[in-house]
């Protein structure tokens, strides 16, 4: 967060007051794989290691965190990821079809995500009570400190099926917030098959792809689902839930994982 001086205008009271307020920050993170520039992500400048790991894993560039030999930040905004010698990075990048990308915070960039047919079907026995989903999504408002102060970021969190909190993150990009919690979970060796993802942003294809890629079987959001997100959810048998507000929610796919009674 950054402190700025603003003039706050109250039209009804016909008053103007000079005060100090907070705004969310957006900075570029340049990720290099070995010696090649892979991507520049415009993001909130926090949890950058977790963002890099989560982004590479959820984007199918790496198959597991064990493929990474080293991650270093020699200069501000420059992330150098060294992969183990047995990894054919050129082949991975060619398959990904989005080498050297610029990823904007607003909508996740201009690249297209890989088709859902490249993902295996989710085989999960996880079930979660509807009340737990409601409580966990609503808790995003309390754990999102930067959002409360700035109103300029998205929040994401991973919970266990019983509602136990695991990790949360905030970012100017909804996809970055998801990558950060995935990266943190991977580094903490979290069993994603027993967890679900809660977030504040729209349920688009990139969000659903990221969750399915790491084995999260349930994704729930305060916001709406788009047709692209629903399509991938149906292809991989992921439970997709939108408009989790008050005492209601819309389940777009695989409702059997949510226990109403």
N, C-alpha and C positions, 0 to 999 in steps of 0.2 A: 504494500500500500504506500501511497505517496500523499503527503500533506500538501494541500493547495489552498490558496486564499480565494474565496468566491464572494459574490454579492448575492445574498439570498433575498428574493423578492416575495413578499406576501401581498398578493393583489387585493384580497378581501380587506386586509387591514391597512392597505396603502402604505406599506413600510418597506424599506430596503435596508438590509443590515450586512455589514462586511464581517464574515466569519471564516474560520479555518475548517476545511472539510477534507475527506479522504477520497481518493480515486484509485481504481485498480490499475496496476502497471502491466504493460505488454512489452516484452523484449524478444529479440530473435535468439533462438538456440540453434547453432549450426552443428549438425551431427555428421561426423566422419566415420566411415567404416574402413578400418585399416587406413589407407591413405586417400581414399575416395570420398568426396562430399556426397552424402546420401540425401540429406534433407535439411531444410531450414524451417523450424517450427516457431511460429509466433505464439508466445505463451506467457503465463505469469512466471516470474523468475524465482520459483520455489520448487523443491523436490525434483531437481533437474535430472539427477541420476535415475530416479524412479520413473520419470517421464520417458527417458531414453530407452530404458529396459522394457517398459510396458509398451511403448510404441513399436519397437522392433519385434517383440513377441506377438502382440495382437495383430500386427501387420504381416505376420508369417515370414519375416526376414530371418528370424532365428527360431529354432524349434524348442529350445529350452535355454535357461539362463546359463547352464553349464557350457554352452558353446562360446561364451564370452570369456576371453582370457584376462582382459583388463579394461577398465573405464577410467579416463582421466579428464580433468578440466584444467588444462595448462594456462588458458586465458579465459577471461570472462566471456561467456556466450559460446565457447568452443568446446564441444564434447567429442573426445576421441575414443572410439570403441574398437578395441583390438580383438578380433575373433581368433579362435584356435586355428592352427595351420591346416588342419584337415577339412576346414569349411571352404567349399567352393563358392566364394561370395559372388563372383561374376555370374555364375549360374543362378544363384538365388535372386540377384537383382534383375536378371533377364526374365525370370519367371514372374517377378512381381510387377513388371511393366510400369513402374513409376520411379525410375532412377533419377536422382538429383531433383527433388521436388521442393517447391515453396508451399508451405502449409499455413494458411491464414487462420486466425483464431475465429473469425466470424462463422464460417460454415465448414471448416475442415479442408479447405483447398479445392482445387479443381480436378483432382485425380479421382478415378473410379475404383471402388474396392473390388477385390477379386470375387468371382462368382461363388455363391454358396455351395455349389457342387464340389468345390475343393475342400469343404468342411465335412467331417463325419457327422452322422446323426448323433444327437445328444441322447445318451442312454443314462438317465438319472432317476433314482428312486426318491429323490428329495421332494418332500412336501412341506409347505409352510402355511400356517394359519393366516387367514385374511387379516385378522386383527394385528398380527405381527408385521405384515406388509405395510398396513396403514401407519402403524406406530413408527416404523423405521424410516419410511419416506418423510413423514412429518418431522422426524428428528433432524433431518437435513437443515431445517431452519435454525436449529439451536447450535449445531456444530459448525455451521458455515459463518465463521467470524468475519472473514473478509467481505462476504456478501452483505452481512448486516451493516457494515460500515460504509460500503461503497455501492452496493447494488449492481456491481459491474462484472460479476463472475458467476460461473456455474459450480455446483457442488456434486460430488459423487462419493459413495461409500459402499463398502462391502460388509455384509452382515452374515453371521451364521444363520442356519435355518430356524434356530430358536430365538433369533432376534439379538443375539450377542454381537456387539459392535467389534469389528476387526480393524478397519482402517478407513480414513476419509481424505479427500483432497479437494482443493478449489483451483480453478483456472479460468482465464478469460475465454478459453475454448472448451466446450462441453466434451469434445473428443479427447482433449488433453487431460481433463480431470479424470476421465475414465482410464486413460493410459497410466496416469500417476497411481491410482489405487491398484491397478493390475500389477504395475511394476513393484510397488511396495509389497503387495501380497506374494509375488513370486520370490522376492528377496527374503521374505519372512517364511517362505516354504508353506504358505497357506494352501489348504486343500479346497480348491475352488468347487469341487463337486458337492460339497456340503454347505455352500454359501450362495447368496444371491446379491445382485448389484442393484443399488438404488441411486437415482440421479435426479437432477432438476431439469435437464435439457430434453429436447425432442428426441424421439426414438427413430432415428434414421438408419439407413443400411450400415453406415460405418460403425455406429454404436453397437448394433446387434451383432455384426461380424466380429468385433473385438471381443464381446462377451462369449460368443460361441467358440471362438478360436481358443480360449483358455479353459473351456469347460464349464462356464457359468450357465446354469440351466434356466434361471429366472432373472428377468430384468424388469424393474418397476420404476416409473417416473411420475413426477408431478405434471409433466407436460404431455403433449399429444404424440401419438404414433403416426408415422408417415407410411404410405403404401410400400415403399422400398424396405423399411424395417420389418413390416408385417410379412412381406414376401420371403425374406431370409429366415425369419422366425419359423414360418411354416415349413420351409425347406429342411431346416435342421432340427425341428421339434423342440424349439425353445419357447418357454412361457413368457409372453410379452404383455406387460400391463402398463396402461397409461391413465392419465387423469386421476392419479391417486390423491384424492383431496377429501377432507372431512371424513365421512364414513362410506365413501364410494370409490369404485375403481372400474375401469374397463379392461377386460381380459381379451386380447385379440387372438391368442393361440394357446393350446395346451392348458385349459383351465383346470384339468384334473390335479395339477400340482398344488392348487390353492384350496385349502380346506375352509369352507364357509362356516360349518357348524363345529 
